Amino acid sequence: MGVKVNKKSLKKYIGIALLLSVVLVLAGCSNLNEPITSHSTGFWDHYILYNFSRFILWLASIVGNSYGWAIVLFTIIVRVVLLPLNWFQIKSMNKQMKIQPQMKALQEKYSAKDMDTQQKLREETQKLYSEAGVNPVAGCLPLLIQMPVMFALYQAIYKTTQLRDGTFLWMQLGKADPYYIMAILAGVFTFLSTYISSLSQPQQNSTTKIMTYVMPFFIFIPALTFPSAITIYWVVTNAFQVLQTLAFQNPFKYRREQKEAEEAEKEKQRKIRKAKKRIYKNRK
């Protein structure tokens, strides 16, 4: 049985949803057919899109005017800037994994579905989170920043002639990959990033398992028609996520240590059983 979100966490989720709504509204007010310049009006066009465009064009100027490599560099810079937030997210996740046995015990203790019991479960869960220093919405922070970045990149491409008409390898950045190679890579790296991350979780619930296999399709299907520049962003950001997970969480090491701990516990229980048998025989 899942734990319902308490009021404090609900307010945070609502705040995140409202912020994303503001971004969508601002982005929706932008005319894709109107190029962005230093004279563009509106907060989104003048301060966000124009500066995104300028920065990517500047990156292109230092890599041989390759707009594709500029987008790759831009993506890496975004991910590096997000590293502190990702580290905070990983630390919070590790703390949350350590209290899974206590969480399970609480869910079993307050398994009744009446309102009083569920309220008590929420209170005890929040208390456990506070004592363990767990922030349940820490995982939303990197995504919260990346979504506006992706919206801005999408519109900056369409509203900047050089980026829209620029080419990279076999692709025109403003159009979909004609061979779907980037779409496939985006799906593959999305799967790898979620799968490798799930390996560091002691217990995988059904939702985690479903998302591991469903998320790649949520990326792959739009990537078939999205501009190549966006799919390049997805490929690079998920490839970066794979490396980041291997470096910060090292799920294979975690699995090995978990297996060793399980073997040690089995050996301990085996010795206890042998000791009890010995005591029993001596009493006879």
Backbone torsions as a table, in degrees:
resi	resn	phi	psi	omega
1	MET	NA	131.4	-178.6
2	GLY	-78.8	161.6	178.2
3	VAL	-95.8	130.2	179.2
4	LYS	-72.1	152.3	-179.4
5	VAL	-75.8	130.2	179.1
6	ASN	-76.2	172.2	-174.0
7	LYS	-62.0	-38.7	-179.1
8	LYS	-62.9	-46.1	179.0
9	SER	-66.7	-37.0	-180.0
10	LEU	-60.6	-40.8	178.3
11	LYS	-61.7	-38.1	179.0
12	LYS	-65.5	-43.9	178.7
13	TYR	-62.9	-39.8	178.4
14	ILE	-64.5	-40.3	177.7
15	GLY	-61.4	-42.3	177.6
16	ILE	-62.8	-45.0	-179.8
17	ALA	-62.3	-40.4	179.5
18	LEU	-65.8	-41.3	179.3
19	LEU	-63.0	-43.8	177.5
20	LEU	-64.8	-34.5	177.7
21	SER	-64.2	-40.4	177.6
22	VAL	-61.4	-43.9	178.5
23	VAL	-60.0	-44.8	-179.6
24	LEU	-63.8	-40.2	178.7
25	VAL	-64.6	-45.7	178.9
26	LEU	-62.1	-42.4	179.2
27	ALA	-66.4	-37.0	-179.6
28	GLY	-67.6	-25.0	179.7
29	CYS	-78.0	-8.2	-178.0
30	SER	-88.0	132.6	179.0
31	ASN	-86.2	114.6	-176.3
32	LEU	-65.4	-24.6	-177.7
33	ASN	-83.0	-7.4	-178.2
34	GLU	-101.1	115.3	-178.6
35	PRO	-60.9	149.4	178.1
36	ILE	-94.5	136.9	178.0
37	THR	-139.0	-180.0	177.6
38	SER	-64.6	-15.9	-179.7
39	HIS	-97.5	3.3	179.3
40	SER	-62.0	141.9	-178.5
41	THR	-103.0	166.3	179.8
42	GLY	90.3	143.9	-177.3
43	PHE	-59.7	-47.1	-175.7
44	TRP	-64.0	-49.2	-178.2
45	ASP	-68.6	-47.0	-171.5
46	HIS	-76.3	-43.2	-173.8
47	TYR	-96.7	-28.7	-177.5
48	ILE	-98.7	-64.9	-174.3
49	LEU	-63.6	-44.2	-177.9
50	TYR	-61.1	-42.1	-179.9
51	ASN	-73.0	-34.4	172.9
52	PHE	-59.3	-49.3	-178.4
53	SER	-60.4	-47.3	-179.9
54	ARG	-59.6	-42.4	-177.6
55	PHE	-66.4	-42.9	179.9
56	ILE	-66.9	-39.9	177.2
57	LEU	-64.0	-36.7	177.0
58	TRP	-65.9	-41.8	176.6
59	LEU	-60.8	-39.9	179.1
60	ALA	-61.7	-35.6	-177.8
61	SER	-66.6	-22.4	-179.6
62	ILE	-99.0	0.4	176.2
63	VAL	-125.5	43.1	175.3
64	GLY	69.6	32.0	-179.8
65	ASN	56.7	33.3	175.6
66	SER	-94.7	108.9	-177.1
67	TYR	-71.6	-27.7	176.6
68	GLY	-66.0	-48.2	178.4
69	TRP	-66.3	-30.4	176.9
70	ALA	-63.1	-40.4	178.7
71	ILE	-68.5	-37.1	175.7
72	VAL	-61.0	-48.0	178.5
73	LEU	-62.2	-42.5	179.1
74	PHE	-58.2	-44.9	180.0
75	THR	-62.8	-43.9	179.7
76	ILE	-62.8	-40.7	178.7
77	ILE	-62.4	-43.7	177.9
78	VAL	-58.8	-44.6	-178.7
79	ARG	-66.9	-37.8	178.2
80	VAL	-65.8	-41.1	177.8
81	VAL	-61.7	-33.3	-178.2
82	LEU	-82.2	-6.2	-175.8
83	LEU	-55.0	-44.9	178.4
84	PRO	-58.6	-41.5	178.3
85	LEU	-66.2	-39.8	179.0
86	ASN	-65.4	-38.6	178.4
87	TRP	-63.9	-42.3	176.6
88	PHE	-61.8	-40.7	178.5
89	GLN	-62.8	-44.7	-178.6
90	ILE	-65.1	-42.0	178.8
91	LYS	-61.9	-41.6	179.0
92	SER	-65.6	-39.2	178.5
93	MET	-64.7	-41.3	179.3
94	ASN	-63.0	-40.6	177.4
95	LYS	-64.2	-39.1	-179.1
96	GLN	-66.4	-36.3	178.7
97	MET	-65.9	-36.0	-178.3
98	LYS	-67.4	-26.6	-178.2
99	ILE	-98.4	11.4	179.1
100	GLN	-57.4	-41.1	178.0
101	PRO	-61.1	-41.6	177.7
102	GLN	-65.8	-37.6	178.1
103	MET	-62.3	-44.6	-179.2
104	LYS	-64.0	-38.9	179.2
105	ALA	-64.4	-40.0	177.8
106	LEU	-64.1	-43.1	-179.5
107	GLN	-63.8	-35.2	177.9
108	GLU	-73.9	-37.1	-179.5
109	LYS	-67.4	-41.1	-179.3
110	TYR	-110.6	59.6	-175.3
111	SER	-85.7	-15.3	179.7
112	ALA	-65.6	149.6	-174.0
113	LYS	-97.4	4.9	178.8
114	ASP	-71.0	158.6	-173.1
115	MET	-60.9	-40.8	-178.8
116	ASP	-63.7	-43.4	179.9
117	THR	-66.2	-43.0	179.7
118	GLN	-65.6	-35.7	176.4
119	GLN	-64.8	-41.6	178.0
120	LYS	-64.2	-39.0	178.3
121	LEU	-62.5	-43.7	179.3
122	ARG	-63.5	-41.3	-179.7
123	GLU	-65.5	-44.1	-179.9
124	GLU	-67.6	-36.3	178.1
125	THR	-65.2	-45.2	178.5
126	GLN	-62.6	-39.3	177.8
127	LYS	-63.1	-42.8	178.9
128	LEU	-63.7	-43.5	177.5
129	TYR	-59.5	-44.2	-178.0
130	SER	-64.1	-43.7	-179.7
131	GLU	-65.8	-34.0	-178.6
132	ALA	-89.2	-6.2	-179.2
133	GLY	71.6	34.1	-178.6
134	VAL	-95.8	131.9	174.0
135	ASN	-107.6	105.8	-174.6
136	PRO	-62.9	-19.5	-178.9
137	VAL	-105.9	12.0	-179.2
138	ALA	-60.7	-32.3	-178.2
139	GLY	-68.3	-15.7	-178.2
140	CYS	-81.7	-21.7	-171.4
141	LEU	-60.9	-51.8	179.4
142	PRO	-60.3	-41.4	178.8
143	LEU	-64.0	-37.9	-179.2
144	LEU	-59.1	-35.8	-179.9
145	ILE	-82.4	-39.2	-175.4
146	GLN	-67.6	-32.4	-178.1
147	MET	-64.4	-48.5	175.7
148	PRO	-61.3	-35.6	178.3
149	VAL	-61.1	-42.3	-179.0
150	MET	-67.9	-41.0	176.2
151	PHE	-59.9	-44.5	-178.3
152	ALA	-65.6	-41.7	179.2
153	LEU	-62.6	-43.5	-179.9
154	TYR	-57.6	-47.3	-177.5
155	GLN	-76.1	-33.7	178.4
156	ALA	-62.0	-35.5	178.9
157	ILE	-64.9	-48.7	-177.5
158	TYR	-66.8	-31.0	-173.9
159	LYS	-97.4	3.3	176.3
160	THR	-119.5	113.5	-173.9
161	THR	-56.8	-44.3	-177.9
162	GLN	-60.6	-39.1	-179.4
163	LEU	-75.9	-40.5	-178.1
164	ARG	-65.8	-39.4	-177.6
165	ASP	-96.0	-3.9	-178.8
166	GLY	-68.9	156.4	179.9
167	THR	-120.2	155.4	177.1
168	PHE	-150.6	120.0	-174.5
169	LEU	55.6	-118.2	-178.5
170	TRP	-98.5	5.8	-170.1
171	MET	-110.9	149.5	165.0
172	GLN	-96.9	123.4	-168.6
173	LEU	-59.6	-30.5	-178.7
174	GLY	-85.0	-2.4	-179.6
175	LYS	-123.7	163.3	-179.7
176	ALA	-67.7	151.2	176.1
177	ASP	-61.9	118.0	-175.8
178	PRO	-67.1	-20.9	-178.2
179	TYR	-105.6	1.5	176.5
180	TYR	62.0	15.3	-178.3
181	ILE	-65.6	-44.9	-179.6
182	MET	-66.6	-34.8	177.7
183	ALA	-63.5	-43.1	178.4
184	ILE	-64.2	-45.5	179.1
185	LEU	-62.5	-38.3	178.5
186	ALA	-61.7	-43.9	178.1
187	GLY	-65.5	-42.6	-179.1
188	VAL	-63.3	-47.3	-178.5
189	PHE	-69.9	-30.2	174.6
190	THR	-64.6	-43.7	177.3
191	PHE	-62.1	-46.6	-179.0
192	LEU	-60.9	-41.4	-177.5
193	SER	-65.9	-41.5	-179.6
194	THR	-75.0	-37.3	-178.8
195	TYR	-67.8	-47.4	-179.2
196	ILE	-64.8	-38.2	177.9
197	SER	-64.2	-37.5	-178.6
198	SER	-68.6	-22.6	-179.7
199	LEU	-65.8	-24.0	-178.6
200	SER	-88.5	5.9	177.7
201	GLN	-97.5	127.2	-177.7
202	PRO	-62.3	-35.9	179.4
203	GLN	-133.6	127.3	179.8
204	GLN	-105.7	117.6	176.8
205	ASN	-79.6	173.2	-175.8
206	SER	-62.9	-33.8	179.7
207	THR	-63.2	-44.2	178.9
208	THR	-60.7	-44.4	-179.2
209	LYS	-64.6	-41.5	179.7
210	ILE	-64.2	-45.7	-178.5
211	MET	-63.0	-33.6	179.2
212	THR	-58.1	-38.5	-176.6
213	TYR	-97.3	-19.8	-178.9
214	VAL	-88.8	-39.0	-176.8
215	MET	-53.1	-42.8	178.6
216	PRO	-55.8	-33.6	179.5
217	PHE	-73.6	-31.7	175.8
218	PHE	-64.5	-26.3	177.2
219	ILE	-90.7	-44.8	-175.3
220	PHE	-61.7	-46.6	-175.0
221	ILE	-63.4	-49.6	176.2
222	PRO	-63.8	-33.3	-177.7
223	ALA	-64.1	-19.7	178.5
224	LEU	-65.4	-29.0	-176.5
225	THR	-117.4	-12.1	-179.3
226	PHE	-71.9	156.3	175.9
227	PRO	-56.0	145.3	-178.2
228	SER	-57.1	-32.9	180.0
229	ALA	-60.0	-38.3	179.2
230	ILE	-69.6	-41.7	179.8
231	THR	-67.6	-33.0	174.3
232	ILE	-61.4	-43.3	177.7
233	TYR	-59.4	-45.6	180.0
234	TRP	-63.5	-43.8	-179.2
235	VAL	-61.3	-49.2	-176.8
236	VAL	-66.8	-43.2	-176.7
237	THR	-67.2	-35.9	178.2
238	ASN	-77.6	-31.8	173.4
239	ALA	-64.6	-41.3	176.4
240	PHE	-61.8	-40.2	-179.9
241	GLN	-62.5	-39.2	178.0
242	VAL	-60.5	-49.7	-179.7
243	LEU	-63.6	-39.5	180.0
244	GLN	-63.1	-43.3	179.5
245	THR	-63.8	-42.7	179.2
246	LEU	-63.8	-36.6	-177.5
247	ALA	-77.8	-43.7	-173.1
248	PHE	-88.9	-36.0	-174.8
249	GLN	-107.0	-27.0	180.0
250	ASN	42.6	67.5	-174.5
251	PRO	-61.0	-29.1	-179.4
252	PHE	-69.7	-38.6	174.7
253	LYS	-65.4	-41.1	179.2
254	TYR	-61.5	-44.3	179.0
255	ARG	-61.3	-41.8	-179.6
256	ARG	-64.1	-44.7	179.4
257	GLU	-64.8	-37.9	178.8
258	GLN	-64.0	-41.8	179.1
259	LYS	-65.7	-41.5	178.5
260	GLU	-63.0	-40.1	178.7
261	ALA	-64.8	-40.0	178.6
262	GLU	-65.2	-41.7	178.3
263	GLU	-64.7	-40.0	179.0
264	ALA	-64.4	-39.5	178.8
265	GLU	-66.2	-40.3	177.2
266	LYS	-63.1	-41.7	178.7
267	GLU	-64.6	-39.7	178.4
268	LYS	-62.8	-45.5	178.7
269	GLN	-65.0	-35.3	178.3
270	ARG	-64.7	-42.5	179.1
271	LYS	-65.7	-38.2	177.9
272	ILE	-63.0	-42.7	178.8
273	ARG	-63.5	-40.7	179.0
274	LYS	-64.6	-40.8	-179.9
275	ALA	-64.6	-40.5	178.8
276	LYS	-64.5	-39.7	178.2
277	LYS	-63.9	-40.1	-179.8
278	ARG	-63.4	-44.5	178.8
279	ILE	-62.1	-42.4	-178.8
280	TYR	-62.7	-42.3	178.7
281	LYS	-65.7	-41.4	-179.2
282	ASN	-64.2	-33.3	178.6
283	ARG	-67.8	-30.9	177.3
284	LYS	-70.5	NA	NA
